[in-house]
Amino acid sequence: MDIPRNWRLRTQRYALVGEECDHCHSKIFPPRDICPDCGLEAKAHYAFSGKGEIYSFTVVHDPPTGYEDQAPYAIALVKLEEGPIVTAQLTDVDSAQVAIGMPVEMVTRKLRAEGEEGVIHYGYKFRPTLARA
C-alpha cells in the first residue's frame, strides 16, 4: 500500500471512525460522503464504539500472499452496535471457538509486514469479549 493512502485511511483503521448522516442519522462505515440510506450528503465524523457481534464468518486455510504465516485464521462480518457491518480478521481466539452471535470488540493489531524492509501495517481486528459494557 502506498504511503499517502495509508495516512488517508489511518482513522478508519485505528479508531473505526466513519460518518453519521445529518439527515436520517444513519451510521456509515467506511465513510462515503453520501448516505447509502437516504442519498443525501453525510460528512459528520462518527467514532464507533468498536463493540459488536459476529454476524457471519469463515476460516481461511489458503491465504493470499503476505498472510501465509497467519493461516488458518477466521474472517468475520461483525455487526457493530451502531448498525453497520464490517469485515475483519478475528484475533485472540481459536477458529474452532468462533460462533455467530459471539460478542466482540475492536483492537488494533499488526495486519502484515511488507517488503524486504519489513514495513509493518497495523489496523483493526476483533477479539471476543466476555460481556457487553
N, C-alpha and C positions, 0 to 999 in steps of 0.2 A: 504494500500500500504506500502511496506517495505521502510525503510529509504534509503538504497543505490539506489533503483530505483527512489525514489523521488528526490534525489540530481542529478542523472544522467539526468533526464528529465527537470530540472528546467529552462534551457534556452529556451526550446521549449514552456514551459507553461507560462513563464513570458514575453518573448520578441519575440515570433514567429521566432526563429532562425532555419533556415533549411540549405539547401546546394544549391550551383549552380554548374552545370556541367561545367568543364573546356573545354569540347569538343564541346557540342552543345548549351551551355548556358541556358539550361532548369533550372527553379527554382523548387526545390524539398522540400516538407514538408509533413510529418515529414522527417528528414534526413534518408537516406537509404544507403549511401556509393556507391551504384550502380545506375546510372541514368536509370529511367524507360523508357526514350525515346530512348536513343542510346545504352544502355547496358554497357557503359564504366564507369570507376571509377569517382566518384564525391565526393570530400572531402572539397571543398572550402565553408566555412561558409557564409551564406547569411542571413541578417536581413531583414525580410519582413516589409513593411510599416504598416501593420495592417489595411489597408483600403480595402474595397471590397463591394460586394453587395450580397444580398440573392439570391441564385440560386434555392433553394427549401427549404421547411420547413414542420414541423409537430408540433402539440401541444400534449404534454404528459399529460394524465389525470390519468394514473395508473403507477406511477414512481417506479423504483427499490428501494430496501432497502437503506436507508440513504438519500433519496431525497424526502421523503413524504411531508415534510413541505414546499417544493417549488412548488408543483403541484397546478394548472396546469401551465406548462411552455413550451415555444417554443424552439425547437431544429432546427438548420438550417444548410444547406450546404451553406457555404459562399465562393464565388469565389473571391479570393484575386486579387488585381490589377495586381500582378505579374504573375498570371495564376493558381496556384494550388487551389484546392477546399478543404476546411477544414470543419469538423463538429464541431459545438459549440452551447452551450446554448445561447439564447438571453437574455438580461437584459435591464432594464430601458424602457420597452415597454410592453403594454398590448397585449396579444396574439391575440386579435381581430384586432389589428392595423398592424400586420405583413403582408408584401406583397412581392412577388417575384420582384426582381429588386430594393428593398429598399437599399439605401446606408447605410453601417455600418462601425464601427471601433472597433478594439480590445481594451478591457480594462481588467485589472487584477482584479478578484473578488474572493470571497470565493466560493469554489465549494461545500464543505460539512465539517461537523465535524465528527470525527471518534472516536469510543470507549468511555468508561466511562470518560476518561481524557479530552475528547473534543478536540482532536488534530485537528486543522483546516488546511484543504488543500486548497491552492489557485491555480488559473490557469486562462487561458484566457476565456473570454466570449465576445460577440459582442453586441454593442448597436447602435441604429440608429444615423445617423449624418444628419445634415441639408444640408450640401453642401460638395462637393469634394474639397480637397485642391490642 
